[in-house]
Amino acid sequence: MKNPANKRSFWLSTVLCLLPVAAGLWAYPLLPDQVVTHWGPSGQPDGYSSRAMAALGLPLAMTGLHLLLWFFLSNDPRNRGASNPILSMGRWSVPVISAGVQGFILWNALAGPVDPTLPVILSMGIMFTVLGNYLPKCRPSYTAGFRLPWTLHDEENWTRTHRLAGWVWTAGGIVILATAFFRAIWLMTGILTLMVLVPSVYSYLLYRRKKTES
């Protein structure tokens, strides 16, 4: 990690990832023995963890995931020297998610039952709208973007696939935001499925056409 900006970003993002651990230590004596840590599609609790796991285990696991993701992104040979906004977002994604999820779990446990459906859908809509704007700028990589066999071996396929994916993900994110107040997880799941399938199928069709022409 020779780049000073990357080194600074690494330490700042790791500190952010550890903040939920500090919050868990503070909240530990106040938490019940069993804490809700998972909600079903209807917004109803369907998973519980021990107080220790909810307060410390989950944020520590997220910190480990953050370090692992950072390692893979930083050591991808195709990413070296590349200025890639998607990589920056990938490096910061786990700390942001960890802070949000841990904050919600503690809030729900200490302040009373809360339906997570609306904030989850709004967060997903915002995230995919932002990602859609950056996908066309995503360079070929083994760790970020649509890493399909034919995109990884054909830069033109990669570029055209990510250009289309940018439009699809931006539009999909906006649609998710527009439908957020229906609080329908199944609808969001359907939109997300299309957002993955459309660019993937398009990429494969480009691959087949080029193979036929050659």
Salt bridges, closest charged atoms under 4 A:
ASP33 OD1 - ARG51 NH2 3.94
ASP46 OD1 - HIS38 ND1 2.56
ASP115 OD2 - ARG183 NH1 3.48
ASP154 OD2 - LYS210 NZ 2.97
GLU156 OE2 - ARG160 NH1 3.73
GLU156 OE1 - LYS210 NZ 3.79
